[in-house]
């Protein structure tokens, strides 16, 4: 059994008489060094994050979670009724989509089999960023979401959140995950579609809260949803009482309860089983918390500091452009704060279950763990060496011409390359392999499949991806 994993080396308080000789002092110094080395020896455990438990997560309502599961997979919440939250955050794909950049509204299929559509229905722009996994979003310490942190807990607008909707985000959202559920349905590339295709997308150009009102009307019109909302909410006695906050809170309760994951080999190690980690993973733990300096940013029980760092990740795709950007690019956190010092900084992702959620980076620039680890070791050298064939995007003749156009912009390349917040680290190949083994040890077991799972059907009767 591991005792105090965070204990410091023992210290000795001297009670030497005033006239103690040099030989006596030297003997005591040697003894103290030996004691310290014994603690720091090959079997010592570096300071580790605290173990996780259900008490670390927000509470949820079972009826709301069950309702949210159906809404999460129901295409009724998309403009053209052809995509759901679950399309890009699928149970079979570790709550993500396995793509570098998502193919949202207009695509067909899931995961690596997803296509960019055909004919007039084909997409004309990829989703600008990688779809993040949803593990452990119900942890009480989660303060912000999205790669650029544009949604955070705050009372700036009197509704509990600082978000792109500002004061138009409705009051009554129970937690940040419920608030997050309000935004993909308003995105043209993700779920809303083009304004000429449906009234949902058109309403987005009027005012964002009108999208939520129209979607709520759709849900109210489905008879099979009425009793589910009545069972889940004390203030709903029939369909007319359903509001978008009820929809978002149900989806939020589903997400925070569905993908809680802290049953990995590393968690068993924290619980006192020294054999839970392989010898290579144990070596990787030492590198992670020591020489590799990984825990500087990937800290705490979720392995994220919830902060933003610039890593000179290569850019491609449409970028998440701002109003006055004249070309494809993604300035990251600066797009939210408008501060030049935040340029090209992105949120530190959690590493729990990261082995299941390739590709990596805010735009999926690296297909495997080794690639993204080696980029961290020397970001500028890795940026220079990166090539378009390092990433596999769902094919599209119409998009191929613009997918990598930002790489040809030498000024933008230099700006991205110059922004690096971490110092290069030299690791041997065996240490990189050990790091991979340690990250793999953060993979949950039964928890990664989800608690309730994907439904076979939804109340709207629309197909379930």
Secondary structure as UniProt FT lines:
FT   TURN            5..6
FT   TURN            18..19
FT   HELIX           22..39
FT   TURN            42..43
FT   HELIX           54..56
FT   HELIX           62..72
FT   HELIX           75..77
FT   TURN            79..80
FT   HELIX           85..88
FT   HELIX           91..93
FT   TURN            94..95
FT   TURN            105..106
FT   HELIX           111..113
FT   HELIX           119..121
FT   TURN            135..138
FT   TURN            140..141
FT   STRAND          144..145
FT   TURN            147..148
FT   STRAND          151..153
FT   TURN            156..157
FT   STRAND          161..162
FT   TURN            164..165
FT   HELIX           166..168
FT   HELIX           176..180
FT   TURN            181..183
FT   HELIX           184..186
FT   HELIX           188..192
FT   TURN            195..197
FT   HELIX           199..204
FT   TURN            205..206
FT   HELIX           208..220
FT   HELIX           223..232
FT   TURN            234..235
FT   HELIX           239..241
FT   HELIX           244..258
FT   HELIX           265..270
FT   TURN            271..272
FT   TURN            274..275
FT   HELIX           279..289
FT   TURN            290..292
FT   HELIX           294..296
FT   TURN            300..303
FT   STRAND          308..311
FT   TURN            323..324
FT   HELIX           334..337
FT   HELIX           340..342
FT   TURN            343..344
FT   STRAND          345..347
FT   TURN            352..353
FT   HELIX           354..356
FT   TURN            362..363
FT   HELIX           369..377
FT   HELIX           379..385
FT   HELIX           388..390
FT   HELIX           397..403
FT   HELIX           405..408
FT   HELIX           410..418
FT   HELIX           429..440
FT   TURN            441..442
FT   HELIX           446..449
FT   TURN            459..460
//
